[in-house]
Amino acid sequence: MYLKLDHPPVSLDAYRPYMDSDLADELASVAAELRGARVAHLNATAIGGGVAEILQSMVPLFNALGIATERIVIEPTEAEFFQVTKKIHNLLQGAEGSLSERELEIYHGNLRQVATAMRRDQLSADVWFMHDPQLLPLAGMLRQGQPCGGGGAAWLWICHIDLTRPNQSAIDSLLPMHRDYDHLIFSLQQYVPVKHVTDKPVYIAPPAIDPLAEKNNPMDEKGAWDIVSSMGIDSHRPLITQVSRFDLWKDPWGVIDAFRLARESVPGLQLALLGLTQASDDPEAGETLQSVMAHAGSDPDIHLFHDPGLIPVGNDQAVNALQMASSVLVQKSTREGFGLTVTEGMWKGKPMIGGNAGGIRIQIDDGQNGYLVSSPQECARRIVTLLQDNDLAAFIGAAGRASVRRRFLLPRLALDYLKVAREHAAQ
């Protein structure tokens, strides 16, 4: 029904080079106020996807700060659960349709089983962080009767997805469950569904990347090209890359269209689409992949990477190598809760082109540290400009890295979460 995950410990000193003195002092101060509290982070998948990546670094960092923290991943008994939650994800991001009675029963029924198992095992915490719609009903289920952690526990729901234009029927049926939480956290202010959320404290905490993670460790371009060449890409020709799961909202079809247009001006250009998704909560990936493969056709310059078993290195190494070897990186999403692949690419000092959507907008200041685009044609023009102007590409890349360092590294996000927990403790 659920799984407790252990993560290797981390030294707080390892993060000090990435924090200015004010951030380091405030983080230490807030953590000291919460020392002795027991914290639990819950999400829906052990590996794969942005939330899993954040938590595999966040949990060790909390522990390094002296806060006893564990991570719990739900394990529903029905495979259909993730088909339903993927549909919920799409609906909340604006897809058409509605949830059937059967789908709602699968959703709530599996989570009731998880809650029953957790209560049976007497799991307890002082602060519960529940991540994303997959877990939204859990607080209400766990707080029934004798709540886990007692009546004084804090229950926080963190929504990482883009709610700017949600499907109205879905949000009407799901959002009332937010009342079972004490605090709500969204990635952007514009994601807050103000018509539904009027009686709970709301906090804004954009996601962040871990500078110590393998995919974000420095890799020189020669080492990167050694890996990329072993993946079948020609090291003597320019490369552009999009790293993301094969998902409707990531618009891989539009990336292919932009690449083909750009290649008319940059002969020999190559495209890599890396989507080695390991997330168990994305059952649509296979269907999307087949559509993307058909769109790519037999073009030898389009490289689709989807099967981890066919890659000569691990997923994180492949991401790092492709991003470092690429001249330009793309994330042409049409909806995006935040877009950690944008952050990762900018952190590597590479010029980034992002879709003019959601959380990408708060990362990219158009024309200053990257470019925002709304069509394949616009994307292609930006690709060509960056490939033909090395000085501009270097300037944009350096500005992108600097902005990530200031705003989107893990210690800042840890501070945001801990400050919300402190608010409850102060009540």
VEXDREN-2710 file (C-alpha; in Angstrom, 1 decimal):
% VEXDREN-2710
k/r/px/py/pz
1/MET/0.0/0.0/0.0
2/TYR/2.9/2.3/0.7
3/LEU/6.7/2.2/0.8
4/LYS/9.2/4.0/3.0
5/LEU/12.2/5.1/1.1
6/ASP/15.7/5.6/2.4
7/HIS/18.0/8.2/0.8
8/PRO/21.8/8.5/1.3
9/PRO/22.7/11.1/3.9
10/VAL/24.1/14.5/2.7
11/SER/26.3/17.0/4.5
12/LEU/24.9/20.4/5.0
13/ASP/28.4/21.8/4.3
14/ALA/28.1/20.5/0.7
15/TYR/25.4/23.1/0.0
16/ARG/27.2/26.1/1.6
17/PRO/28.9/27.1/-1.7
18/TYR/25.5/27.5/-3.2
19/MET/24.0/29.7/-0.5
20/ASP/24.7/33.3/0.3
21/SER/25.1/34.2/3.9
22/ASP/21.6/35.5/4.4
23/LEU/20.0/32.4/3.1
24/ALA/22.3/30.1/5.1
25/ASP/21.6/32.0/8.3
26/GLU/17.8/32.0/7.8
27/LEU/17.8/28.4/6.9
28/ALA/19.7/27.5/10.0
29/SER/17.5/29.6/12.2
30/VAL/14.2/28.3/10.9
31/ALA/15.5/24.7/11.1
32/ALA/16.5/25.2/14.7
33/GLU/13.0/26.3/15.6
34/LEU/11.6/23.1/14.1
35/ARG/14.2/20.7/15.5
36/GLY/12.5/17.8/17.2
37/ALA/9.5/17.8/14.8
38/ARG/8.9/14.7/12.8
39/VAL/8.2/15.4/9.1
40/ALA/6.9/13.1/6.3
41/HIS/6.8/13.8/2.6
42/LEU/4.4/11.7/0.6
43/ASN/4.2/11.4/-3.2
44/ALA/3.0/8.9/-5.8
45/THR/6.2/7.6/-7.5
46/ALA/9.6/6.6/-6.2
47/ILE/11.6/7.7/-9.2
48/GLY/11.0/9.7/-12.4
49/GLY/9.3/13.1/-12.6
50/GLY/10.1/16.4/-11.0
51/VAL/8.5/15.7/-7.6
52/ALA/10.4/12.5/-7.1
53/GLU/13.6/14.3/-8.0
54/ILE/12.9/17.1/-5.6
55/LEU/12.1/14.7/-2.7
56/GLN/15.1/12.4/-3.2
57/SER/17.2/15.5/-2.4
58/MET/14.9/17.4/-0.1
59/VAL/14.5/14.6/2.5
60/PRO/18.3/14.2/3.1
61/LEU/18.7/17.9/3.3
62/PHE/15.9/18.2/6.0
63/ASN/17.7/15.5/7.9
64/ALA/21.0/17.3/7.6
65/LEU/19.3/20.3/9.1
66/GLY/18.5/18.3/12.1
67/ILE/14.8/17.6/11.3
68/ALA/13.8/14.0/11.4
69/THR/12.3/13.4/8.0
70/GLU/11.1/10.4/6.0
71/ARG/9.6/9.9/2.6
72/ILE/6.6/7.7/1.8
73/VAL/5.5/6.6/-1.6
74/ILE/2.0/5.2/-2.1
75/GLU/1.6/1.8/-3.8
76/PRO/-2.0/1.5/-5.0
77/THR/-3.3/-2.0/-5.6
78/GLU/-5.0/-1.2/-8.9
79/ALA/-3.0/-0.3/-12.0
80/GLU/-5.9/1.8/-13.1
81/PHE/-5.2/4.2/-10.3
82/PHE/-2.4/5.9/-12.3
83/GLN/-4.5/6.0/-15.4
84/VAL/-7.1/7.9/-13.4
85/THR/-4.6/10.3/-11.8
86/LYS/-3.0/11.0/-15.1
87/LYS/-6.4/11.9/-16.4
88/ILE/-6.9/14.1/-13.4
89/HIS/-3.6/15.8/-14.1
90/ASN/-4.6/16.5/-17.7
91/LEU/-8.0/17.8/-16.7
92/LEU/-6.6/20.1/-14.1
93/GLN/-4.3/21.5/-16.7
94/GLY/-7.2/22.2/-19.1
95/ALA/-8.0/19.0/-21.0
96/GLU/-11.6/18.3/-22.0
97/GLY/-13.7/15.6/-20.4
98/SER/-14.8/14.6/-17.0
99/LEU/-14.3/11.9/-14.4
100/SER/-16.8/9.0/-14.3
101/GLU/-18.2/7.5/-11.2
102/ARG/-16.0/4.4/-11.7
103/GLU/-12.9/6.5/-12.1
104/LEU/-13.7/8.5/-8.9
105/GLU/-14.2/5.2/-7.1
106/ILE/-10.8/3.9/-8.3
107/TYR/-9.2/7.1/-7.1
108/HIS/-10.8/7.3/-3.7
109/GLY/-10.9/3.6/-3.1
110/ASN/-7.1/3.0/-3.6
111/LEU/-6.3/6.0/-1.4
112/ARG/-8.6/4.6/1.3
113/GLN/-6.6/1.4/1.3
114/VAL/-3.4/3.4/1.6
115/ALA/-4.8/5.4/4.5
116/THR/-6.0/2.2/6.2
117/ALA/-2.6/0.7/6.0
118/MET/-0.9/3.8/7.3
119/ARG/-3.3/4.0/10.2
120/ARG/-2.9/0.3/10.9
121/ASP/0.9/0.7/11.1
122/GLN/0.4/3.8/13.3
123/LEU/2.5/6.0/11.1
124/SER/2.9/9.4/12.7
125/ALA/4.3/12.8/12.0
126/ASP/4.1/16.4/13.2
127/VAL/4.2/17.8/9.7
128/TRP/2.7/16.1/6.6
129/PHE/3.7/17.3/3.1
130/MET/1.3/15.8/0.5
131/HIS/2.4/16.3/-3.0
132/ASP/0.1/16.8/-6.0
133/PRO/-3.5/15.7/-6.9
134/GLN/-2.6/12.0/-6.6
135/LEU/-2.7/12.4/-2.8
136/LEU/-5.2/15.2/-2.4
137/PRO/-7.9/13.1/-0.5
138/LEU/-5.4/11.5/1.9
139/ALA/-5.4/14.2/4.5
140/GLY/-9.2/13.9/5.1
141/MET/-8.9/10.1/5.2
142/LEU/-6.0/10.1/7.7
143/ARG/-7.5/12.8/9.9
144/GLN/-10.6/10.8/10.6
145/GLY/-10.9/9.5/14.1
146/GLN/-7.5/9.6/15.8
147/PRO/-5.4/11.4/13.3
148/CYS/-1.8/10.3/12.5
149/GLY/0.4/12.5/14.6
150/GLY/-2.5/13.7/16.8
151/GLY/-4.7/16.7/16.6
152/GLY/-1.8/19.2/16.5
153/ALA/-0.2/17.8/13.3
154/ALA/0.2/20.2/10.3
155/TRP/-1.2/19.0/7.0
156/LEU/0.2/20.7/3.9
157/TRP/-0.8/20.1/0.3
158/ILE/1.7/21.1/-2.4
159/CYS/0.3/21.5/-5.9
160/HIS/3.1/21.4/-8.6
161/ILE/0.9/21.6/-11.7
162/ASP/-0.4/24.4/-13.9
163/LEU/-3.9/25.4/-12.8
164/THR/-4.2/28.6/-15.0
165/ARG/-7.0/27.2/-17.1
166/PRO/-8.3/24.0/-15.4
167/ASN/-11.2/21.9/-16.6
168/GLN/-14.1/23.3/-14.5
169/SER/-15.9/20.0/-13.8
170/ALA/-12.6/18.5/-12.5
171/ILE/-11.6/21.4/-10.3
172/ASP/-15.2/21.7/-8.9
173/SER/-15.2/18.0/-7.9
174/LEU/-11.6/17.8/-6.5
175/LEU/-10.6/21.2/-5.0
176/PRO/-13.1/21.1/-2.1
177/MET/-10.8/18.5/-0.5
178/HIS/-8.3/21.2/0.1
179/ARG/-10.3/22.1/3.2
180/ASP/-8.8/19.1/5.0
181/TYR/-5.4/20.8/4.9
182/ASP/-4.0/23.5/7.1
183/HIS/-1.8/25.2/4.5
184/LEU/-1.6/25.1/0.7
185/ILE/1.5/25.6/-1.4
186/PHE/1.5/26.4/-5.1
187/SER/4.4/27.0/-7.5
188/LEU/3.1/30.3/-8.9
189/GLN/0.6/32.8/-7.7
190/GLN/-1.4/32.5/-10.9
191/TYR/-2.0/28.8/-10.2
192/VAL/-4.0/29.6/-7.1
193/PRO/-7.7/28.8/-7.9
194/VAL/-9.0/31.8/-5.9
195/LYS/-12.7/30.9/-6.5
196/HIS/-12.1/27.6/-4.6
197/VAL/-9.4/28.5/-2.1
198/THR/-10.7/31.2/0.2
199/ASP/-10.4/29.9/3.7
200/LYS/-6.8/28.5/3.9
201/PRO/-3.4/30.1/4.1
202/VAL/-1.7/30.0/0.7
203/TYR/2.0/30.1/0.1
204/ILE/4.1/30.4/-3.1
205/ALA/7.2/28.2/-3.4
206/PRO/8.6/27.6/-6.9
207/PRO/10.4/24.3/-7.3
208/ALA/14.2/24.1/-7.5
209/ILE/17.0/21.7/-8.5
210/ASP/19.7/20.1/-6.5
211/PRO/23.1/21.3/-7.5
212/LEU/24.7/18.2/-6.0
213/ALA/22.6/15.8/-8.1
214/GLU/24.4/13.7/-10.6
215/LYS/22.6/15.2/-13.5
216/ASN/23.7/18.7/-12.3
217/ASN/27.3/17.9/-11.5
218/PRO/29.8/19.6/-13.8
219/MET/30.6/17.6/-16.9
220/ASP/33.2/18.8/-19.5
221/GLU/32.1/18.9/-23.1
222/LYS/34.6/16.2/-24.2
223/GLY/33.2/13.8/-21.6
224/ALA/29.7/14.7/-22.7
225/TRP/30.4/14.1/-26.3
226/ASP/32.0/10.8/-25.6
227/ILE/28.7/9.7/-24.1
228/VAL/26.5/11.3/-26.7
229/SER/28.6/9.8/-29.5
230/SER/28.0/6.4/-28.0
231/MET/24.3/7.1/-28.3
232/GLY/24.6/7.4/-32.1
233/ILE/24.9/11.2/-32.5
234/ASP/27.5/12.8/-34.7
235/SER/29.9/14.9/-32.7
236/HIS/30.9/16.9/-35.8
237/ARG/27.5/18.5/-36.3
238/PRO/25.4/20.8/-34.1
239/LEU/22.9/19.4/-31.7
240/ILE/19.7/20.7/-30.1
241/THR/17.9/18.8/-27.3
242/GLN/14.7/18.6/-25.4
243/VAL/14.7/16.5/-22.2
244/SER/11.2/15.6/-21.0
245/ARG/8.9/12.7/-20.8
246/PHE/6.8/12.0/-23.9
247/ASP/3.8/13.9/-22.7
248/LEU/1.0/15.8/-24.5
249/TRP/1.9/19.1/-22.7
250/LYS/5.6/19.0/-23.6
251/ASP/4.7/19.3/-27.3
252/PRO/7.4/17.1/-28.8
253/TRP/5.7/17.4/-32.2
254/GLY/6.2/21.1/-32.2
255/VAL/9.9/20.6/-31.3
256/ILE/10.3/18.4/-34.3
257/ASP/8.6/20.9/-36.5
258/ALA/10.8/23.7/-35.2
259/PHE/13.9/21.5/-35.8
260/ARG/13.0/20.9/-39.4
261/LEU/12.5/24.6/-40.0
262/ALA/15.8/25.5/-38.4
263/ARG/17.6/22.8/-40.3
264/GLU/16.8/24.6/-43.5
265/SER/19.1/27.4/-42.3
266/VAL/21.6/25.2/-40.4
267/PRO/22.3/22.1/-42.6
268/GLY/23.5/19.1/-40.6
269/LEU/21.6/20.1/-37.5
270/GLN/20.6/17.2/-35.2
271/LEU/17.8/16.8/-32.7
272/ALA/17.6/14.7/-29.6
273/LEU/14.4/14.0/-27.6
274/LEU/15.2/12.3/-24.4
275/GLY/12.3/10.9/-22.5
276/LEU/13.6/8.0/-20.4
277/THR/10.7/8.3/-18.0
278/GLN/10.8/6.0/-15.0
279/ALA/7.6/7.4/-13.5
280/SER/5.0/4.8/-12.7
281/ASP/2.3/7.4/-12.7
282/ASP/2.4/8.2/-16.4
283/PRO/0.6/5.4/-18.3
284/GLU/0.1/7.7/-21.4
285/ALA/3.8/7.9/-22.3
286/GLY/3.8/4.9/-24.6
287/GLU/0.9/6.1/-26.7
288/THR/2.4/9.6/-27.0
289/LEU/5.7/8.1/-27.9
290/GLN/4.2/6.1/-30.8
291/SER/2.6/9.3/-32.1
292/VAL/6.0/11.2/-31.9
293/MET/7.8/8.4/-33.6
294/ALA/5.3/8.6/-36.5
295/HIS/5.8/12.3/-36.7
296/ALA/9.6/11.9/-36.8
297/GLY/9.4/9.3/-39.5
298/SER/12.7/7.9/-40.7
299/ASP/14.6/11.2/-40.4
300/PRO/18.1/10.1/-39.4
301/ASP/18.8/13.4/-37.7
302/ILE/16.0/13.0/-35.2
303/HIS/17.2/10.8/-32.2
304/LEU/14.4/9.6/-29.9
305/PHE/15.6/8.1/-26.6
306/HIS/12.9/6.4/-24.7
307/ASP/14.1/3.0/-23.5
308/PRO/16.6/3.1/-20.6
309/GLY/17.8/-0.3/-21.6
310/LEU/19.1/1.0/-24.9
311/ILE/21.2/3.8/-23.3
312/PRO/24.8/3.0/-22.5
313/VAL/24.8/5.1/-19.3
314/GLY/22.3/5.9/-16.6
315/ASN/19.4/8.3/-17.0
316/ASP/21.0/11.2/-15.1
317/GLN/24.3/10.8/-17.0
318/ALA/22.5/10.8/-20.3
319/VAL/20.6/14.0/-19.4
320/ASN/23.8/15.7/-18.2
321/ALA/25.7/14.6/-21.3
322/LEU/23.0/15.6/-23.8
323/GLN/22.5/19.0/-22.2
324/MET/26.2/19.7/-22.1
325/ALA/26.8/18.6/-25.7
326/SER/23.9/20.6/-27.1
327/SER/24.4/24.0/-28.6
328/VAL/20.8/25.0/-27.7
329/LEU/18.3/23.4/-25.3
330/VAL/14.5/23.5/-25.8
331/GLN/11.5/22.9/-23.6
332/LYS/8.5/23.8/-25.8
333/SER/5.8/23.0/-23.3
334/THR/2.3/24.3/-23.8
335/ARG/1.4/23.8/-20.1
336/GLU/4.1/23.5/-17.4
337/GLY/3.8/23.5/-13.7
338/PHE/7.4/24.7/-13.4
339/GLY/9.8/22.9/-15.7
340/LEU/12.8/21.5/-13.9
341/THR/14.5/20.6/-17.2
342/VAL/14.5/24.3/-18.0
343/THR/16.3/25.0/-14.7
344/GLU/18.8/22.1/-15.3
345/GLY/19.6/23.4/-18.7
346/MET/20.1/27.0/-17.6
347/TRP/22.2/25.8/-14.7
348/LYS/24.6/24.2/-17.2
349/GLY/25.1/27.6/-18.9
350/LYS/23.3/26.6/-22.1
351/PRO/21.0/28.9/-24.0
352/MET/17.4/27.8/-23.3
353/ILE/14.3/28.2/-25.4
354/GLY/11.1/27.6/-23.5
355/GLY/7.4/27.5/-24.3
356/ASN/5.6/30.7/-23.2
357/ALA/3.7/28.8/-20.5
358/GLY/3.3/28.4/-16.7
359/GLY/6.4/28.1/-14.6
360/ILE/8.8/28.6/-17.6
361/ARG/7.7/32.2/-17.6
362/ILE/9.1/32.8/-14.1
363/GLN/12.4/31.3/-15.0
364/ILE/13.0/32.9/-18.4
365/ASP/13.2/36.6/-18.8
366/ASP/12.6/36.7/-22.6
367/GLY/15.7/37.9/-24.4
368/GLN/17.7/38.3/-21.2
369/ASN/18.5/34.8/-19.9
370/GLY/16.6/32.7/-22.5
371/TYR/13.7/33.0/-25.0
372/LEU/10.0/32.3/-24.7
373/VAL/8.2/31.0/-27.8
374/SER/4.6/30.3/-28.7
375/SER/5.0/28.4/-32.1
376/PRO/7.3/26.1/-34.0
377/GLN/8.1/29.0/-36.3
378/GLU/9.2/31.3/-33.5
379/CYS/11.1/28.5/-31.9
380/ALA/13.0/27.8/-35.1
381/ARG/13.9/31.4/-35.5
382/ARG/15.4/31.5/-32.0
383/ILE/17.3/28.3/-32.6
384/VAL/18.9/29.6/-35.8
385/THR/19.8/32.9/-34.2
386/LEU/21.5/31.2/-31.2
387/LEU/23.4/28.8/-33.5
388/GLN/24.6/31.5/-35.7
389/ASP/25.7/34.0/-33.0
390/ASN/28.1/32.4/-30.5
391/ASP/28.5/35.5/-28.5
392/LEU/24.8/35.8/-27.9
393/ALA/24.5/32.2/-27.0
394/ALA/27.3/32.5/-24.5
395/PHE/25.7/35.6/-23.0
396/ILE/22.2/34.0/-22.7
397/GLY/23.7/30.9/-21.2
398/ALA/25.7/32.7/-18.6
399/ALA/22.7/34.9/-17.6
400/GLY/20.6/31.7/-17.3
401/ARG/23.0/30.0/-14.9
402/ALA/23.3/33.2/-12.8
403/SER/19.5/33.4/-12.4
404/VAL/19.2/29.8/-11.4
405/ARG/21.9/30.3/-8.7
406/ARG/20.0/33.2/-7.3
407/ARG/16.5/31.8/-7.4
408/PHE/16.1/28.1/-8.1
409/LEU/18.5/25.9/-6.0
410/LEU/17.3/23.4/-3.4
411/PRO/18.3/25.3/-0.2
412/ARG/15.9/28.1/-1.1
413/LEU/13.1/25.6/-1.6
414/ALA/13.9/23.9/1.7
415/LEU/13.6/27.2/3.4
416/ASP/10.3/27.9/1.8
417/TYR/8.8/24.6/3.0
418/LEU/10.2/25.0/6.5
419/LYS/8.8/28.5/6.9
420/VAL/5.3/27.2/6.1
421/ALA/5.7/24.4/8.7
422/ARG/6.9/27.1/11.2
423/GLU/3.8/29.1/10.5
424/HIS/1.7/26.2/11.8
425/ALA/3.9/25.7/14.8
426/ALA/3.5/29.3/15.8
427/GLN/-0.3/29.1/15.8
END
